Every structure is written in C-alpha cells, then in structure tokens.
Amino acid sequence: MGLAPIIVQEIFEIVAQLNRDEQVSFLIAEQNINVALKCASQDYVLDTGRVVLSGSREALLARGDLHDFYPGKH
C-alpha cells in the first residue's frame, strides 16, 4: 500500500530543503513519476534495473510518452 500521501509529501519537502540548504544529494527510488519529478534536478527512469530514460525534469516532462514508462511496460 505504501505511505500515506501526506507523509510522502512531508518526506519530499524535507529532502528538497536539505538539498537546497545543505547541498546534500539523494538517490530516491519512487514509482510515482509526478512525485519524483517535483524535487529532482536529474532523473532516471528504470525498467527491470536498466536505465530507459534520463534527463532533467524539463526534458522528461517535455516527452509525450513519459507515462508509458511505468514498470513492466518495456
């Protein structure tokens, strides 16, 4: 089931603040593309352990097929 949406939001806010204020980098595995793209500056989309897409948030959002890369589709 995963974490409650409010908890996920709080965690991502803390991560974003630490990144911004302390220049700390994080590796985050998140299956919700919309949530993950909100705080990352460089993104990687994995499918069965392989990178199938990578780029900035803007570059990935500009793709028309981003949501086709959900787990198991490739």
SEMIMAR-879735 format. One record per residue: residue in three letters; residue number from 1; x, y, z of N, C-alpha, C in turn. Coordinates in nm, 2 decimals, decimal comma. Example, Ala and Ser with C-alpha at 12.3 -4.5 7.8 and 13.67 -1.06 7.14 Angstrom:
REM residues 2
dose->ALA | fido->1 | n.c1->1,32 | n.c2->-0,57 | n.c3->0,78 | ca.c1->1,23 | ca.c2->-0,45 | ca.c3->0,78 | c.c1->1,32 | c.c2->-0,33 | c.c3->0,78
dose->SER | fido->2 | n.c1->1,28 | n.c2->-0,22 | n.c3->0,71 | ca.c1->1,37 | ca.c2->-0,11 | ca.c3->0,71 | c.c1->1,29 | c.c2->0,00 | c.c3->0,79
//
This chain:
REM residues 74
dose->MET | fido->1 | n.c1->0,08 | n.c2->-0,12 | n.c3->0,00 | ca.c1->0,00 | ca.c2->0,00 | ca.c3->0,00 | c.c1->0,09 | c.c2->0,13 | c.c3->0,00
dose->GLY | fido->2 | n.c1->0,20 | n.c2->0,12 | n.c3->0,07 | ca.c1->0,28 | ca.c2->0,24 | ca.c3->0,07 | c.c1->0,25 | c.c2->0,34 | c.c3->0,18
dose->LEU | fido->3 | n.c1->0,32 | n.c2->0,45 | n.c3->0,17 | ca.c1->0,30 | ca.c2->0,55 | ca.c3->0,27 | c.c1->0,17 | c.c2->0,64 | c.c3->0,24
dose->ALA | fido->4 | n.c1->0,12 | n.c2->0,70 | n.c3->0,34 | ca.c1->0,01 | ca.c2->0,79 | ca.c3->0,32 | c.c1->0,06 | c.c2->0,91 | c.c3->0,24
dose->PRO | fido->5 | n.c1->-0,02 | n.c2->0,96 | n.c3->0,15 | ca.c1->0,02 | ca.c2->1,08 | ca.c3->0,06 | c.c1->0,08 | c.c2->1,19 | c.c3->0,14
dose->ILE | fido->6 | n.c1->0,02 | n.c2->1,23 | n.c3->0,26 | ca.c1->0,07 | ca.c2->1,34 | ca.c3->0,34 | c.c1->0,21 | c.c2->1,31 | c.c3->0,39
dose->ILE | fido->7 | n.c1->0,24 | n.c2->1,19 | n.c3->0,42 | ca.c1->0,37 | ca.c2->1,15 | ca.c3->0,47 | c.c1->0,47 | c.c2->1,16 | c.c3->0,36
dose->VAL | fido->8 | n.c1->0,43 | n.c2->1,11 | n.c3->0,24 | ca.c1->0,52 | ca.c2->1,12 | ca.c3->0,12 | c.c1->0,55 | c.c2->1,27 | c.c3->0,10
dose->GLN | fido->9 | n.c1->0,45 | n.c2->1,35 | n.c3->0,10 | ca.c1->0,47 | ca.c2->1,50 | ca.c3->0,08 | c.c1->0,57 | c.c2->1,56 | c.c3->0,18
dose->GLU | fido->10 | n.c1->0,55 | n.c2->1,52 | n.c3->0,31 | ca.c1->0,64 | ca.c2->1,57 | ca.c3->0,41 | c.c1->0,79 | c.c2->1,53 | c.c3->0,39
dose->ILE | fido->11 | n.c1->0,80 | n.c2->1,40 | n.c3->0,35 | ca.c1->0,94 | ca.c2->1,35 | ca.c3->0,33 | c.c1->1,01 | c.c2->1,42 | c.c3->0,21
dose->PHE | fido->12 | n.c1->0,93 | n.c2->1,44 | n.c3->0,10 | ca.c1->0,99 | ca.c2->1,51 | ca.c3->-0,01 | c.c1->1,02 | c.c2->1,65 | c.c3->0,02
dose->GLU | fido->13 | n.c1->0,94 | n.c2->1,72 | n.c3->0,10 | ca.c1->0,97 | ca.c2->1,86 | ca.c3->0,14 | c.c1->1,10 | c.c2->1,86 | c.c3->0,22
dose->ILE | fido->14 | n.c1->1,12 | n.c2->1,77 | n.c3->0,31 | ca.c1->1,24 | ca.c2->1,76 | ca.c3->0,39 | c.c1->1,36 | c.c2->1,74 | c.c3->0,30
dose->VAL | fido->15 | n.c1->1,35 | n.c2->1,64 | n.c3->0,21 | ca.c1->1,46 | ca.c2->1,61 | ca.c3->0,12 | c.c1->1,49 | c.c2->1,74 | c.c3->0,03
dose->ALA | fido->16 | n.c1->1,39 | n.c2->1,80 | n.c3->-0,02 | ca.c1->1,41 | ca.c2->1,92 | ca.c3->-0,10 | c.c1->1,48 | c.c2->2,03 | c.c3->-0,02
dose->GLN | fido->17 | n.c1->1,44 | n.c2->2,05 | n.c3->0,11 | ca.c1->1,50 | ca.c2->2,15 | ca.c3->0,19 | c.c1->1,65 | c.c2->2,12 | c.c3->0,22
dose->LEU | fido->18 | n.c1->1,68 | n.c2->1,99 | n.c3->0,25 | ca.c1->1,82 | ca.c2->1,95 | ca.c3->0,28 | c.c1->1,90 | c.c2->1,97 | c.c3->0,15
dose->ASN | fido->19 | n.c1->1,85 | n.c2->1,94 | n.c3->0,04 | ca.c1->1,92 | ca.c2->1,96 | ca.c3->-0,09 | c.c1->1,95 | c.c2->2,11 | c.c3->-0,11
dose->ARG | fido->20 | n.c1->1,85 | n.c2->2,19 | n.c3->-0,09 | ca.c1->1,86 | ca.c2->2,33 | ca.c3->-0,12 | c.c1->1,96 | c.c2->2,40 | c.c3->-0,02
dose->ASP | fido->21 | n.c1->1,93 | n.c2->2,37 | n.c3->0,11 | ca.c1->2,01 | ca.c2->2,44 | ca.c3->0,22 | c.c1->2,15 | c.c2->2,39 | c.c3->0,25
dose->GLU | fido->22 | n.c1->2,16 | n.c2->2,25 | n.c3->0,24 | ca.c1->2,29 | ca.c2->2,19 | ca.c3->0,27 | c.c1->2,36 | c.c2->2,13 | c.c3->0,16
dose->GLN | fido->23 | n.c1->2,31 | n.c2->2,14 | n.c3->0,04 | ca.c1->2,37 | ca.c2->2,09 | ca.c3->-0,08 | c.c1->2,39 | c.c2->1,94 | c.c3->-0,07
dose->VAL | fido->24 | n.c1->2,30 | n.c2->1,87 | n.c3->-0,01 | ca.c1->2,31 | ca.c2->1,72 | ca.c3->0,01 | c.c1->2,23 | c.c2->1,66 | c.c3->-0,11
dose->SER | fido->25 | n.c1->2,30 | n.c2->1,56 | n.c3->-0,17 | ca.c1->2,24 | ca.c2->1,48 | ca.c3->-0,28 | c.c1->2,17 | c.c2->1,36 | c.c3->-0,22
dose->PHE | fido->26 | n.c1->2,06 | n.c2->1,31 | n.c3->-0,29 | ca.c1->1,99 | ca.c2->1,20 | ca.c3->-0,25 | c.c1->1,96 | c.c2->1,11 | c.c3->-0,38
dose->LEU | fido->27 | n.c1->1,96 | n.c2->0,98 | n.c3->-0,35 | ca.c1->1,92 | ca.c2->0,89 | ca.c3->-0,45 | c.c1->1,78 | c.c2->0,84 | c.c3->-0,40
dose->ILE | fido->28 | n.c1->1,68 | n.c2->0,87 | n.c3->-0,48 | ca.c1->1,54 | ca.c2->0,83 | ca.c3->-0,43 | c.c1->1,48 | c.c2->0,74 | c.c3->-0,54
dose->ALA | fido->29 | n.c1->1,43 | n.c2->0,63 | n.c3->-0,49 | ca.c1->1,35 | ca.c2->0,53 | ca.c3->-0,57 | c.c1->1,20 | c.c2->0,56 | c.c3->-0,55
dose->GLU | fido->30 | n.c1->1,13 | n.c2->0,61 | n.c3->-0,65 | ca.c1->0,99 | ca.c2->0,64 | ca.c3->-0,63 | c.c1->0,92 | c.c2->0,60 | c.c3->-0,76
dose->GLN | fido->31 | n.c1->0,81 | n.c2->0,52 | n.c3->-0,74 | ca.c1->0,74 | ca.c2->0,48 | ca.c3->-0,85 | c.c1->0,64 | c.c2->0,58 | c.c3->-0,91
dose->ASN | fido->32 | n.c1->0,60 | n.c2->0,68 | n.c3->-0,83 | ca.c1->0,51 | ca.c2->0,78 | ca.c3->-0,87 | c.c1->0,59 | c.c2->0,89 | c.c3->-0,95
dose->ILE | fido->33 | n.c1->0,58 | n.c2->0,89 | n.c3->-1,08 | ca.c1->0,66 | ca.c2->0,99 | ca.c3->-1,16 | c.c1->0,63 | c.c2->1,13 | c.c3->-1,12
dose->ASN | fido->34 | n.c1->0,51 | n.c2->1,17 | n.c3->-1,10 | ca.c1->0,47 | ca.c2->1,30 | ca.c3->-1,07 | c.c1->0,54 | c.c2->1,35 | c.c3->-0,94
dose->VAL | fido->35 | n.c1->0,54 | n.c2->1,26 | n.c3->-0,84 | ca.c1->0,60 | ca.c2->1,30 | ca.c3->-0,71 | c.c1->0,75 | c.c2->1,31 | c.c3->-0,73
dose->ALA | fido->36 | n.c1->0,82 | n.c2->1,22 | n.c3->-0,80 | ca.c1->0,96 | ca.c2->1,21 | ca.c3->-0,81 | c.c1->1,01 | c.c2->1,34 | c.c3->-0,89
dose->LEU | fido->37 | n.c1->0,94 | n.c2->1,38 | n.c3->-0,99 | ca.c1->0,99 | ca.c2->1,49 | ca.c3->-1,07 | c.c1->0,98 | c.c2->1,62 | c.c3->-1,00
dose->LYS | fido->38 | n.c1->0,90 | n.c2->1,63 | n.c3->-0,90 | ca.c1->0,89 | ca.c2->1,76 | ca.c3->-0,83 | c.c1->1,01 | c.c2->1,81 | c.c3->-0,76
dose->CYS | fido->39 | n.c1->1,09 | n.c2->1,71 | n.c3->-0,71 | ca.c1->1,21 | ca.c2->1,76 | ca.c3->-0,63 | c.c1->1,34 | c.c2->1,72 | c.c3->-0,69
dose->ALA | fido->40 | n.c1->1,35 | n.c2->1,65 | n.c3->-0,80 | ca.c1->1,47 | ca.c2->1,61 | ca.c3->-0,85 | c.c1->1,52 | c.c2->1,70 | c.c3->-0,96
dose->SER | fido->41 | n.c1->1,65 | n.c2->1,72 | n.c3->-0,97 | ca.c1->1,71 | ca.c2->1,80 | ca.c3->-1,08 | c.c1->1,76 | c.c2->1,71 | c.c3->-1,19
dose->GLN | fido->42 | n.c1->1,79 | n.c2->1,59 | n.c3->-1,16 | ca.c1->1,83 | ca.c2->1,49 | ca.c3->-1,26 | c.c1->1,76 | c.c2->1,36 | c.c3->-1,24
dose->ASP | fido->43 | n.c1->1,69 | n.c2->1,31 | n.c3->-1,34 | ca.c1->1,60 | ca.c2->1,20 | ca.c3->-1,32 | c.c1->1,65 | c.c2->1,08 | c.c3->-1,41
dose->TYR | fido->44 | n.c1->1,62 | n.c2->0,96 | n.c3->-1,35 | ca.c1->1,65 | ca.c2->0,84 | ca.c3->-1,43 | c.c1->1,52 | c.c2->0,75 | c.c3->-1,41
dose->VAL | fido->45 | n.c1->1,48 | n.c2->0,70 | n.c3->-1,53 | ca.c1->1,36 | ca.c2->0,61 | ca.c3->-1,53 | c.c1->1,42 | c.c2->0,47 | c.c3->-1,55
dose->LEU | fido->46 | n.c1->1,39 | n.c2->0,38 | n.c3->-1,46 | ca.c1->1,45 | ca.c2->0,24 | ca.c3->-1,47 | c.c1->1,34 | c.c2->0,14 | c.c3->-1,50
dose->ASP | fido->47 | n.c1->1,37 | n.c2->0,04 | n.c3->-1,57 | ca.c1->1,28 | ca.c2->-0,07 | ca.c3->-1,60 | c.c1->1,36 | c.c2->-0,20 | c.c3->-1,59
dose->THR | fido->48 | n.c1->1,32 | n.c2->-0,28 | n.c3->-1,50 | ca.c1->1,39 | ca.c2->-0,41 | ca.c3->-1,46 | c.c1->1,54 | c.c2->-0,38 | c.c3->-1,44
dose->GLY | fido->49 | n.c1->1,57 | n.c2->-0,28 | n.c3->-1,37 | ca.c1->1,71 | ca.c2->-0,25 | ca.c3->-1,33 | c.c1->1,79 | c.c2->-0,18 | c.c3->-1,44
dose->ARG | fido->50 | n.c1->1,73 | n.c2->-0,14 | n.c3->-1,55 | ca.c1->1,81 | ca.c2->-0,07 | ca.c3->-1,66 | c.c1->1,75 | c.c2->0,07 | c.c3->-1,68
dose->VAL | fido->51 | n.c1->1,84 | n.c2->0,16 | n.c3->-1,70 | ca.c1->1,80 | ca.c2->0,30 | ca.c3->-1,73 | c.c1->1,74 | c.c2->0,30 | c.c3->-1,87
dose->VAL | fido->52 | n.c1->1,61 | n.c2->0,34 | n.c3->-1,88 | ca.c1->1,55 | ca.c2->0,35 | ca.c3->-2,01 | c.c1->1,53 | c.c2->0,50 | c.c3->-2,05
dose->LEU | fido->53 | n.c1->1,54 | n.c2->0,59 | n.c3->-1,95 | ca.c1->1,53 | ca.c2->0,73 | ca.c3->-1,98 | c.c1->1,61 | c.c2->0,81 | c.c3->-1,88
dose->SER | fido->54 | n.c1->1,67 | n.c2->0,92 | n.c3->-1,92 | ca.c1->1,73 | ca.c2->1,00 | ca.c3->-1,82 | c.c1->1,73 | c.c2->1,15 | c.c3->-1,87
dose->GLY | fido->55 | n.c1->1,74 | n.c2->1,24 | n.c3->-1,78 | ca.c1->1,75 | ca.c2->1,38 | ca.c3->-1,82 | c.c1->1,69 | c.c2->1,47 | c.c3->-1,71
dose->SER | fido->56 | n.c1->1,69 | n.c2->1,60 | n.c3->-1,74 | ca.c1->1,63 | ca.c2->1,69 | ca.c3->-1,64 | c.c1->1,48 | c.c2->1,68 | c.c3->-1,64
dose->ARG | fido->57 | n.c1->1,42 | n.c2->1,73 | n.c3->-1,53 | ca.c1->1,28 | ca.c2->1,73 | ca.c3->-1,52 | c.c1->1,21 | c.c2->1,79 | c.c3->-1,64
dose->GLU | fido->58 | n.c1->1,26 | n.c2->1,90 | n.c3->-1,69 | ca.c1->1,20 | ca.c2->1,97 | ca.c3->-1,80 | c.c1->1,21 | c.c2->1,88 | c.c3->-1,93
dose->ALA | fido->59 | n.c1->1,32 | n.c2->1,82 | n.c3->-1,95 | ca.c1->1,34 | ca.c2->1,73 | ca.c3->-2,07 | c.c1->1,24 | c.c2->1,61 | c.c3->-2,06
dose->LEU | fido->60 | n.c1->1,23 | n.c2->1,55 | n.c3->-1,94 | ca.c1->1,14 | ca.c2->1,43 | ca.c3->-1,93 | c.c1->1,00 | c.c2->1,47 | c.c3->-1,94
dose->LEU | fido->61 | n.c1->0,96 | n.c2->1,59 | n.c3->-1,88 | ca.c1->0,82 | ca.c2->1,63 | ca.c3->-1,89 | c.c1->0,78 | c.c2->1,67 | c.c3->-2,03
dose->ALA | fido->62 | n.c1->0,88 | n.c2->1,71 | n.c3->-2,11 | ca.c1->0,85 | ca.c2->1,75 | ca.c3->-2,25 | c.c1->0,82 | c.c2->1,63 | c.c3->-2,34
dose->ARG | fido->63 | n.c1->0,86 | n.c2->1,52 | n.c3->-2,29 | ca.c1->0,83 | ca.c2->1,39 | ca.c3->-2,37 | c.c1->0,68 | c.c2->1,36 | c.c3->-2,36
dose->GLY | fido->64 | n.c1->0,63 | n.c2->1,32 | n.c3->-2,47 | ca.c1->0,48 | ca.c2->1,29 | ca.c3->-2,47 | c.c1->0,46 | c.c2->1,15 | c.c3->-2,42
dose->ASP | fido->65 | n.c1->0,56 | n.c2->1,07 | n.c3->-2,41 | ca.c1->0,55 | ca.c2->0,93 | ca.c3->-2,37 | c.c1->0,60 | c.c2->0,89 | c.c3->-2,23
dose->LEU | fido->66 | n.c1->0,62 | n.c2->0,99 | n.c3->-2,15 | ca.c1->0,69 | ca.c2->0,96 | ca.c3->-2,02 | c.c1->0,61 | c.c2->0,86 | c.c3->-1,94
dose->HIS | fido->67 | n.c1->0,47 | n.c2->0,87 | n.c3->-1,94 | ca.c1->0,39 | ca.c2->0,78 | ca.c3->-1,86 | c.c1->0,38 | c.c2->0,64 | c.c3->-1,92
dose->ASP | fido->68 | n.c1->0,43 | n.c2->0,62 | n.c3->-2,04 | ca.c1->0,44 | ca.c2->0,49 | ca.c3->-2,09 | c.c1->0,55 | c.c2->0,41 | c.c3->-2,03
dose->PHE | fido->69 | n.c1->0,63 | n.c2->0,47 | n.c3->-1,96 | ca.c1->0,75 | ca.c2->0,40 | ca.c3->-1,90 | c.c1->0,72 | c.c2->0,36 | c.c3->-1,75
dose->TYR | fido->70 | n.c1->0,60 | n.c2->0,32 | n.c3->-1,72 | ca.c1->0,57 | ca.c2->0,26 | ca.c3->-1,59 | c.c1->0,63 | c.c2->0,12 | c.c3->-1,59
dose->PRO | fido->71 | n.c1->0,66 | n.c2->0,07 | n.c3->-1,47 | ca.c1->0,72 | ca.c2->-0,06 | ca.c3->-1,45 | c.c1->0,65 | c.c2->-0,17 | c.c3->-1,53
dose->GLY | fido->72 | n.c1->0,73 | n.c2->-0,25 | n.c3->-1,60 | ca.c1->0,67 | ca.c2->-0,36 | ca.c3->-1,68 | c.c1->0,63 | c.c2->-0,33 | c.c3->-1,82
dose->LYS | fido->73 | n.c1->0,63 | n.c2->-0,21 | n.c3->-1,86 | ca.c1->0,58 | ca.c2->-0,18 | ca.c3->-1,99 | c.c1->0,69 | c.c2->-0,19 | c.c3->-2,10
dose->HIS | fido->74 | n.c1->0,81 | n.c2->-0,20 | n.c3->-2,07 | ca.c1->0,92 | ca.c2->-0,22 | ca.c3->-2,16 | c.c1->1,01 | c.c2->-0,33 | c.c3->-2,13
//
